[in-house]
Amino acid sequence: EEDDEDDDEGQVRLSRAYDVAAKAIDGLAKHTRRGHCKVMWDALLGASTRAALAVSTGNSSNNTNNTNEDEEDEDEEEEDSEDNEEGDVTAAAAEGAEYSLARAAHSAGVVAVAVECYGGARVEDYEPIYALIKNKLLPALEAAKKTAVAAAAAAAAGDDGEEQGAAAAGWGLLAVNVHRLCLSVVDAHNKIAGASKGPKSAGKHAGSWGAAVAAAPPSAAFVFLGALRERAAGGAPAATAVLYAVLPAAAPALVGLLDSGWDAAKSGGAGGGAG
C-alpha cells in the first residue's frame, strides 16, 4: 500500500511539474514574437519527441537492471531469490513504463499550449509539429493501446487489476493530450496566416492521423470526433477538411463505443489541460 501511495504521489508531482511548465510556456509565448521562438520550440519538440519515443520503443528512463545474485547461496535459495528479483524488476519496469507514458502525455499537452497561444501565432513552422504527431506521438499512442489491452487481458485472466487501471489511465491521458494538440493545429489553420498554410494543408497532413482515432480509447475518440464535428458545423474549414481525412478510421472507434456502451463515452474529453 505504501508503494501505491508513493506511485500516486509521484504522478501528482509529475502532473504539477508539467502544469508549471505549461504556464511558463504560455507566458513565454505571449511575450515573444514569432521569429524569436526557435529556442522555445526546439526545447518543446525535443522533450516531447524523447518522451514519446520512450513509450513507443519501451525504453523507460528508469534503470531496472539491479539483480545481483549471491553465487554461494544454495540452489533453492537462489531460485527463491531470482523469483523475488524478477518480481521486483517487473514491478519496476511497469512503474517506469507508467511514468514514461505520463511524461509523453504531459509533454504533448505542453506543446499544445504553445500552439494554442493566440491561435498559432507563435508557431515558427508547422512541419516539425506535424512530424511529431505522425512519427512520434501516434506510434506512442498505438504502443499505449497495446499495453492497455494486454493489461486488461491479464486482469481478465485473474491477475492484479491495478496494472490494468494504470495502463488504461495512461493511455487515456495520452489520447486526450494528443487530441488537444491536433485540435490546436486544426484551429490555427482556418486561414493562411503566419506559419499556417490553410485548411487544405491541415487536411492533407491529417490523412496520417488515423491512429488518433483508431488507437485511442473509444470514449476519447468519440469526444475528439465530436470536437471536430462541432467546429465543422460552426463553419471552421480546417475542421471540415480534417474530419473528412480521419473519417475512414472512425468506424472501428464507433463500433467500440457501441460495444462498451455509448453513455460511458460521454465521460471522456479531448480538450483537457496539459496535465
C-alpha positions as CSV (number, residue, x, y, z in Angstrom):
1,E,0.0,0.0,0.0
2,E,2.9,2.4,0.8
3,D,4.3,1.7,-2.7
4,D,1.0,2.5,-4.2
5,E,0.8,5.8,-2.3
6,D,4.3,6.7,-3.4
7,D,3.4,6.0,-7.0
8,D,0.3,8.2,-6.7
9,E,2.3,11.0,-5.1
10,G,4.9,10.7,-7.9
11,Q,2.2,11.0,-10.5
12,V,0.8,14.1,-8.7
13,R,4.2,15.7,-8.5
14,L,4.8,15.0,-12.2
15,S,1.5,16.5,-13.2
16,R,2.2,19.6,-11.1
17,A,5.6,20.0,-12.7
18,Y,4.1,19.9,-16.1
19,D,1.4,22.3,-15.1
20,V,4.1,24.8,-14.0
21,A,5.9,24.2,-17.3
22,A,2.7,24.8,-19.3
23,K,2.1,28.1,-17.5
24,A,5.7,29.1,-18.1
25,I,5.5,28.3,-21.8
26,D,2.2,30.1,-22.1
27,G,3.7,33.2,-20.5
28,L,6.8,33.0,-22.7
29,A,4.9,32.6,-25.9
30,K,2.6,35.5,-25.1
31,H,5.6,37.8,-24.6
32,T,7.8,36.6,-27.5
33,R,7.1,37.5,-31.1
34,R,7.1,34.9,-33.9
35,G,10.5,34.8,-35.4
36,H,12.1,34.7,-31.9
37,C,10.6,31.5,-30.6
38,K,13.0,28.9,-32.2
39,V,14.8,28.1,-28.9
40,M,11.4,27.5,-27.2
41,W,10.2,25.3,-30.0
42,D,13.4,23.3,-30.2
43,A,13.2,22.6,-26.5
44,L,9.5,21.7,-26.5
45,L,9.6,19.5,-29.6
46,G,12.8,17.8,-28.4
47,A,11.3,17.0,-25.0
48,S,8.1,15.7,-26.5
49,T,10.0,13.6,-29.0
50,R,12.1,11.9,-26.4
51,A,9.1,11.2,-24.1
52,A,7.1,9.7,-27.0
53,L,10.0,7.5,-28.1
54,A,10.4,6.2,-24.6
55,V,6.8,4.9,-24.9
56,S,6.9,3.6,-28.5
57,T,10.2,1.8,-28.0
58,G,9.6,0.6,-24.5
59,N,12.8,2.3,-23.4
60,S,11.9,3.6,-20.0
61,S,14.3,6.1,-18.4
62,N,14.2,4.1,-15.2
63,N,17.0,1.6,-14.9
64,T,15.6,-1.7,-13.6
65,N,18.7,-4.0,-14.1
66,N,19.7,-4.2,-10.4
67,T,19.7,-8.0,-10.0
68,N,22.9,-9.0,-8.2
69,E,22.9,-12.6,-7.0
70,D,24.9,-14.4,-4.3
71,E,26.6,-17.3,-6.0
72,E,27.3,-19.0,-2.7
73,D,23.6,-19.5,-1.9
74,E,22.1,-22.9,-2.1
75,D,20.1,-23.8,-5.2
76,E,16.7,-23.4,-3.6
77,E,17.6,-20.1,-2.1
78,E,18.9,-18.9,-5.4
79,E,15.7,-19.9,-7.1
80,D,13.6,-18.1,-4.5
81,S,15.9,-15.0,-4.7
82,E,15.6,-15.0,-8.5
83,D,11.8,-15.2,-8.4
84,N,11.7,-12.3,-6.0
85,E,14.1,-10.3,-8.1
86,E,12.2,-11.0,-11.2
87,G,9.1,-9.7,-9.5
88,D,10.9,-6.6,-8.4
89,V,12.3,-6.0,-11.8
90,T,8.8,-6.5,-13.4
91,A,7.2,-4.1,-10.9
92,A,10.0,-1.5,-11.5
93,A,9.7,-1.9,-15.3
94,A,5.9,-1.4,-15.0
95,E,6.4,1.7,-12.9
96,G,9.0,3.1,-15.3
97,A,6.6,2.5,-18.2
98,E,3.8,4.2,-16.3
99,Y,5.9,7.3,-15.8
100,S,7.2,7.3,-19.4
101,L,3.6,7.3,-20.6
102,A,2.6,10.1,-18.2
103,R,5.6,12.1,-19.4
104,A,4.7,11.6,-23.1
105,A,1.1,12.7,-22.4
106,H,2.0,15.8,-20.4
107,S,4.7,16.8,-22.9
108,A,2.2,16.7,-25.7
109,G,-0.1,18.8,-23.7
110,V,2.6,21.5,-23.2
111,V,3.3,21.6,-26.9
112,A,-0.5,22.1,-27.4
113,V,-0.3,25.1,-25.0
114,A,2.3,26.7,-27.2
115,V,0.3,26.1,-30.4
116,E,-2.8,27.4,-28.8
117,C,-1.2,30.8,-27.9
118,Y,-3.0,33.4,-30.0
119,G,-4.4,30.8,-32.3
120,G,-1.0,29.5,-33.5
121,A,0.6,33.0,-33.9
122,R,3.8,31.9,-32.1
123,V,4.4,28.8,-34.3
124,E,7.5,29.2,-36.4
125,D,6.9,26.1,-38.6
126,Y,4.2,23.5,-38.5
127,E,6.1,20.8,-40.3
128,P,8.1,19.7,-37.1
129,I,4.8,19.6,-35.2
130,Y,3.1,17.5,-37.9
131,A,6.2,15.2,-37.8
132,L,5.9,15.0,-34.0
133,I,2.3,13.9,-34.3
134,K,2.7,11.4,-37.1
135,N,6.1,9.9,-36.3
136,K,6.3,10.1,-32.5
137,L,3.0,10.7,-30.7
138,L,0.8,8.4,-32.8
139,P,3.2,5.4,-32.6
140,A,3.3,6.1,-28.8
141,L,-0.5,6.0,-28.7
142,E,-0.5,2.7,-30.5
143,A,2.0,1.3,-28.1
144,A,0.0,2.6,-25.1
145,K,-3.1,0.9,-26.6
146,K,-1.3,-2.5,-26.9
147,T,-0.1,-2.2,-23.3
148,A,-3.6,-1.3,-22.0
149,V,-5.2,-4.2,-24.0
150,A,-2.6,-6.7,-22.7
151,A,-3.1,-5.5,-19.1
152,A,-6.9,-5.8,-19.5
153,A,-6.5,-9.4,-20.8
154,A,-4.2,-10.2,-17.9
155,A,-6.7,-8.8,-15.4
156,A,-9.5,-10.8,-17.0
157,A,-7.3,-13.9,-16.6
158,G,-7.1,-13.3,-12.8
159,D,-4.1,-11.1,-12.4
160,D,-4.0,-8.0,-10.3
161,G,-6.2,-5.3,-11.8
162,E,-4.0,-2.4,-10.6
163,E,-1.7,-2.6,-13.6
164,Q,-4.8,-2.6,-15.9
165,G,-6.1,0.6,-14.2
166,A,-2.7,2.4,-14.5
167,A,-2.3,1.3,-18.2
168,A,-5.8,2.4,-19.1
169,A,-5.4,5.8,-17.3
170,G,-2.1,6.5,-19.0
171,W,-3.5,5.5,-22.4
172,G,-6.5,7.8,-21.9
173,L,-4.3,10.7,-20.8
174,L,-2.0,10.4,-23.8
175,A,-5.0,10.2,-26.2
176,V,-6.6,13.3,-24.6
177,N,-3.4,15.4,-25.0
178,V,-2.6,14.1,-28.5
179,H,-6.2,15.1,-29.4
180,R,-5.7,18.5,-27.8
181,L,-2.5,19.1,-29.8
182,C,-4.3,18.0,-33.0
183,L,-7.2,20.3,-32.3
184,S,-4.9,23.2,-31.6
185,V,-3.3,22.7,-35.0
186,V,-6.7,22.5,-36.7
187,D,-7.9,25.7,-35.0
188,A,-4.8,27.5,-36.3
189,H,-5.4,26.5,-39.9
190,N,-8.7,28.2,-40.8
191,K,-6.9,30.7,-42.9
192,I,-3.4,31.2,-44.4
193,A,-1.6,33.4,-41.9
194,G,1.8,33.2,-40.2
195,A,3.1,29.7,-40.4
196,S,-0.4,28.3,-41.3
197,K,-0.8,27.2,-44.9
198,G,-4.6,27.0,-44.5
199,P,-7.3,24.3,-44.3
200,K,-6.1,22.2,-47.3
201,S,-2.7,21.8,-45.6
202,A,-4.3,20.7,-42.4
203,G,-6.5,18.2,-44.2
204,K,-3.5,16.8,-46.2
205,H,-1.5,16.2,-43.0
206,A,-4.5,14.8,-41.1
207,G,-4.6,12.0,-43.7
208,S,-2.0,10.3,-41.4
209,W,-3.9,10.9,-38.2
210,G,-6.0,7.7,-38.4
211,A,-4.3,6.3,-35.3
212,A,-5.5,9.4,-33.3
213,V,-9.0,7.8,-33.7
214,A,-8.3,4.1,-34.1
215,A,-5.6,3.8,-31.4
216,A,-7.4,6.0,-28.8
217,P,-9.9,4.7,-26.2
218,P,-13.3,4.7,-27.8
219,S,-14.6,7.3,-25.4
220,A,-11.7,9.7,-26.2
221,A,-12.1,9.0,-29.9
222,F,-15.8,9.9,-29.6
223,V,-15.0,13.2,-28.0
224,F,-12.3,14.1,-30.5
225,L,-14.6,13.4,-33.4
226,G,-17.3,15.3,-31.7
227,A,-15.0,18.3,-31.3
228,L,-14.1,18.2,-35.0
229,R,-17.7,17.9,-36.0
230,E,-18.8,20.8,-33.7
231,R,-16.1,23.0,-35.3
232,A,-17.0,22.0,-38.8
233,A,-20.7,22.6,-38.1
234,G,-19.7,26.1,-36.9
235,G,-18.1,26.9,-40.2
236,A,-14.4,26.1,-39.5
237,P,-13.0,25.0,-42.8
238,A,-9.9,23.4,-41.3
239,A,-12.0,21.2,-39.1
240,T,-14.1,20.1,-42.0
241,A,-11.0,19.1,-44.0
242,V,-9.5,17.2,-41.1
243,L,-12.8,15.5,-40.3
244,Y,-13.1,14.1,-43.8
245,A,-9.4,13.0,-43.6
246,V,-9.9,11.0,-40.3
247,L,-13.4,9.6,-41.0
248,P,-12.1,6.3,-42.6
249,A,-10.6,5.5,-39.1
250,A,-13.8,6.4,-37.3
251,A,-15.9,3.3,-38.0
252,P,-13.9,0.9,-35.7
253,A,-14.0,3.5,-33.0
254,L,-17.7,3.9,-33.2
255,V,-18.2,0.1,-33.1
256,G,-16.0,0.1,-30.0
257,L,-18.3,2.8,-28.5
258,L,-21.4,0.7,-29.2
259,D,-19.7,-2.4,-27.7
260,S,-18.6,-0.6,-24.5
261,G,-21.8,1.5,-24.1
262,W,-22.4,4.8,-25.7
263,D,-23.2,6.7,-22.5
264,A,-19.8,5.8,-21.0
265,A,-18.2,7.6,-23.9
266,K,-19.5,10.9,-22.8
267,S,-17.3,10.9,-19.7
268,G,-14.1,11.4,-21.8
269,G,-12.6,14.6,-23.0
270,A,-10.4,15.9,-25.8
271,G,-10.0,19.5,-24.6
272,G,-8.4,18.9,-21.2
273,G,-5.4,20.7,-19.8
274,A,-1.8,19.9,-20.4
275,G,-1.8,17.9,-17.2
